[in-house]
Structure formats: C-alpha cells, structure tokens
Amino acid sequence: MVRYIAAQQNDDGERFIEGCWAIFGHGNVAGIGEALHAAKGDIPTWRGHNEQTMAHAAIAYAKQSGRRKAMAVTSSIGPGAANMVTAAALAHVNRLPVLLIPGDVFADRGPDPVLQQVEDWSDGTVTVNDAFKPVTRYFDRITRPEQLLTALPRAFRTMTDPAECGPVCLSFCQDVQAEAYDYPVSFFEPKVWRQRRVRPDEGELAEVAALIRAGKRPVIVAGGGVHYSGATDALAGFAEAHNIPVTETQAGKSVLPWDHQLNLGPIGVTGGEPTNAVCAEADVVIGVGTRFQDFTTGSWGLFANPERKLISVNVAAYDAMKHGAVPLQSDAMVGLKELGDALEGYVSPGEIDGLKDDWFGKVDPLTDAPDPSSSRDAAGHNTLPTDMQVIGAVQRASNEETVVMCAAGTMPGELHKLWKSGKPGSYHMEYGFSCMGYEIAGAMGIKMAQPERDVICFTGDGTYMMANSEMATAAMMGIPFTVVVTDNRGYGCINRLQMGCGGAEFNNLLDHSIGGENSNIDFAKHAEAMGATSLKVSSIAELEAALAKRAEAKGPYVIVIDTDPYPSTEPGGTWWDVGVPEVSTRDEVNAARAKYETNKKLQRAD
C-alpha cells in the first residue's frame, strides 16, 4: 500500500499523497508503521497529537492545494479510528480529498474480542470503522492482501475525480497488514491521475444560455468549485464580458479581488447589503461551483423574485440539480468558457453603481482602530475591543501573501462580511461543516501546502480549548504561522444566537455557566508551554504592534486579546432558519417565534 501511494502522481508530475500523518497503536504500528519506516526516504511520516486534528491538517493542506495534492492519515483501531470520523465528515461536506487508514480487528477473528474492539451482537462484520461509511466517498475493509489491487485504484479515482472528490477510508485489518502477497511489478509503476474537465452537454448549454439571455437582472453565486477548477480568471472574464455581478460564498471568497467592480462581496446570512439586495431582485441566479447551502441562500428565503430562475454550473450532478435548478453539469473553467461563447453579444442591463460605496461607508468604520481617548467607560475602566476591530488590525497588518483562515464561531461571519481579500487563495474558511477545532491544525496544513504564504489564523477561546494539541506539533516541526486568539470568555456566537431566538443567556458564556466564575485560563502561557512564541495584548494598538513582529517567530506565534462577546456587524445578513419553540412561557421566545413564522412564509421550496 505504501509503495503504491508513493508512486501516484498528479498531472503536474508531483506525488499526489505528499505524506502520512500517523499516531501508532497496536492496530497499525507493526504493519503500517513498519511499511512507513521502510519508505521514509520516499514519503514522509509526521507524528500528530490527536487523530482528528492531524486529519484536519491534512484536509486544510488539500484545500489550500486546490485538491491537486493530499495527505494520508493512519490510526490504530477503536478510539483512534473513531477520532477521525469528525474529520471525515468535514472533508465529505467540503468535497476534499484525504486518505484515512484506520487499523481494524483481526480478519481471522482468532483473538476476538481484541482490545478496543466494538462488538455488534447482531452482525459479526461490524466494527467501529463502519462509522466511516456515511462520511466517506469510498469505504473498503481490507480483509485479504490482494484486495489492494482493486481498492487502491478505486481510492485514488475517488480522491482525484472532481465530481466524486472526498475522503476515502481503507479500513485495514491488523493481521492482514502483516501478510505477504506476490503483487505484479506493474502495480507499482508511476501513474498520473489527471484532473478531468467535464464539458457541458449541448442541450443543457443551449437551455442555460437562453435563460440568461432572457434575464434582466442576472447574478452569479461563486462557490469553492471555482477555486478547485482554477477558474478565477475565467469567471472574471465571463462576468466582465456580460456585465453580470458576482457574489461570493464562504468557500468562494477571494475568487475575485474585493475591489473588482463586479464583485458585490459576501452573500447570505453572513453577507453584505449589496449582494443580498441584488439577489433578492435577481431574475436569473447562476450558481458556479456552489452547493447552495442554507447560509448562502438565507435558508432559501433570499432569492425572493417570484420569476427567478435558478441555474447551477457544477461538475457534480447531485449539486447541479438541487432545488429544481436548471443544470449545466460541467467543470467550472470549461463551462464558463463555452457558456460565454454561447452568450456572445449579450450584456446584462443590470446596474450596481453605488451599492458597494454605500456598504463600505457603513462597515469600514467598524474595523477602524478605536480612539485611545474613548477606550474607557464612564467609570474609567478599559472597554474591550470588538471582533470587528481585531479584523481591522489584522487587515492593516496583512500583505499580498497573507492567507487568513478560520472555521467556526463568531469570526466566520465577521470575516465573510469585512475581510478584503486580494488574490485567489487568500481566504481559507471551513464553513461547510463549521467544525470547531479545525483552526490551529488547519493553519499548520495551509503553511505546509504553501510555505511562502503568511498564514494568520483567527480562533476564539472556545475553539482553542477544543483542539489545540497540534500547536505542539507545529512548534516541534518549526512550522511558522500566526494565531490570534480572541478571548470573549465562552461561546459568544451561540450566546448571541440564543438571545436572538428569545432564549435567556445560559450555558454559553462562562459567566452564565455553572462554575464559570472560577475559570481563569491564561492562553498565552498555555501556548508558550507547547512551544509557541506567545503574548497577551490589551488593546488594538498593542495587537498591531505584536502583528508587526510575527515574522521574527521561528514557529507558531500566538497573540491573545480579550474581546467583547456581544457586538456584531449589524448591516447586511439575512434570515437563517433556526427552529424557535412554538410554545413557551417566556415573552421573549414568543416574540421570536412570531418573527420566525413571518420569515418562514418567505422560504421557497422550489
């Protein structure tokens, strides 16, 4: 298996699986561990501190590489394998390749039940690794060595196919790992897996072109598929040729520079006013490489024009057909080129002049550095910075090589609205699964994919506490990136959602949790204890000064700043479907329910 992996290449002639993350246990140390040791001159093995987070690092690597390269991750059986299930789900939702190789029980069942084995009383073939089946694109249990002759090509076909791309799990029985088999020499010859570019069907192309030509207010919704196709230039050319404004999902952000005249910016629940206003009136919505998830569509209440037509340009038929869309199943780059040819001479009459200026006039002041003279309250105490001010400080410290990344909590919404992305790939957000704990490991994976980039990770105190162990891995390996920890003493984002649904503040912020008053975590000292360079700052000015010194750090560089958990960017956004109790004794909940029912009537099923 390891020899085969080392011989597989992408169409740039580079090894597709760059290396393997490994935590060894009795289910993989004797077999896979020995194989990785023998091949360490051809394929590196990195030691992580948690199975889930080292898989997150692998996934971030694949995402930042545009799915052209990936990594493998191996674990022992039982808890080590189960730890990777969350990461598998993250990769599945985001259509990202990763090769997961958990150990499994004995195929011959001689020592059953082995240590860490989960037994199913009604099915002797079930192990804990069956939990991977719903969250992987391809699953195979290796119970005989010759099965690799078919399993490995299927695994690589899945990981390199643009439409099927996602995580693969090869569940490897531990006794089979140690068995010998005479494989054909040809099995280990280098093989190139080329990125397939699916061309549009002529009938679909003609139908989509006719719909766009008939439109008076078309708009493009650009998703992550634009990045993976390498279609950012094609999208810019298409939009400019036909005067069609572009909106960006979380995965699609940075497909166009923030100041491009046709880039309206973020869409949906975390979107801006220009985009959402145009989308509400659009008569033709053209999705390109997007899954149309609920944050993008405002839970399908955003596209309000009763006459609107939905078009989906997507390499995956599953996504191209969503919500009754007229499909153009195609690679984004090829599809935009051929659709542009079919639309030759068409120019949308829509106007967006002034919309962006008005938007930035509202939100730019939110990211400005605070006036030092007004940084104290009436009692003379220091007021806490907002998340928006922290973003502004990082924006001012960024350069053309900066990649900002995040995953869950408050910052994804604020960054989607406020961050001004430059070139493609400068914004890395895991928001398909919105998985807390992705950030620190993900930042490490980004830096491994593109060592020349200036990687800045935003994370809250809640996420930091969930998964920080790969900070030690990055320090051990000398991988430099910057982490800005915004400490708002709890889960500030969900606390605001709780309040917005009429709920009382409860069990989110530490101040409203049992024993929360006893919590006093020094995140800077904790990061330092794991080998990072770290410091605590008390103001935006101090944050900017600290950011200016980040290039001096030899490994991870952590800056901690206390922030206010309550403010958020009020302009922009749209409704999000979160079920509010239909019956309550609290007036606040009843008021929220009434608002919910009003918005629910605007939700479209088509």
HUNORTA-V615666 format. One line per field, one symbol per residue. ss: DSSP state (h for helix, s for strand, l for the rest). psi: psi as a letter, one per 30 degrees, with the letter a starting at -180 (. if undefined). A space follows every 10 residues. Layout:
ss=???
psi=???
This chain:
ss=lhhhhhlsss llllslssss ssllllllll lhhhhhhhll lllsssslll hhhhhhhhhh hhhhllllls ssssslllhh hhhlhhhhhh hhhhlllsss ssssllllll llllllllll lllllllhhh hhhhhllsss ssllhhhhhh hhhhhhhhhh llllllssss ssshhhhlll llllhhhhll ssslllllll lhhhhhhhhh hhhllllsss sslhhhhhhl lhhhhhhhhh hhllssssll llllllllll llsssslhhh llhhhhhhhh hllsssssll lllhhhhlll llllllllss ssssllhhhh lhhhlssssl lhhhhhhhhh hhllllllll llllhhhhhh hhhhhhhlll lhhhlsllll lsllslhhhh hhhhhhhlll lssssslllh hhhhhhhhll llllllsssl llllllllhh hhhhhhhhhl lllsssssss hhhhhhlllh hhhhhhhlll lsssssslls lhhhhhhhhh llllllllsh hhlllhhhll llhhhhhhhl llsssssllh hhhhhhhllh hhllllssss ssslllllll llllllllll llllllhhhh hhhhhhhhhh llllll
psi=eeeeeffkll ggglkejeak kkjkafffee deeeeeefgf fejlkkkafk eeffeeeeee eeefgggfla llkklalbee eeffeeeeee eeeghkkkjk iklalkefge gkklkgkkkj ffjffklfff ffefglfkkk kjfkeffffe eeeeeeeeff keefkakkjj jjkfeeefll kjkkeffgkk kkjkjkjklk keeeeeeeee eeefkfilkk jkaffeeffh geeeeeeeee eghklklkle ffkgelkfgk fgjfaklbeg lleeeeeeef fkfjjjkjhl fhleeeghhh feifjfgkkk kjjkfkeeef gkhgkjkijl keeeeeeeee efgkfkkkfk kgkfeeeeef fefeffflkl jffggkafgg kkkklleeee eeeeefflaf gkjklaelbe eeeeeeefkj kclkgfjjkj gefhjkffee eeeeeeeeei ffljkkkkkl eeeefejgff eeeeeefhjk lkkjjjjgha ieefeeeeef gflljkgdke fgkkgfffki kjeeeeeefg glkllklgle eeeeeeefgf ffkfbkjkkk kklkfeklje kallkkjjkk kfklfkeeee eeeeeeeeee ffkkf.
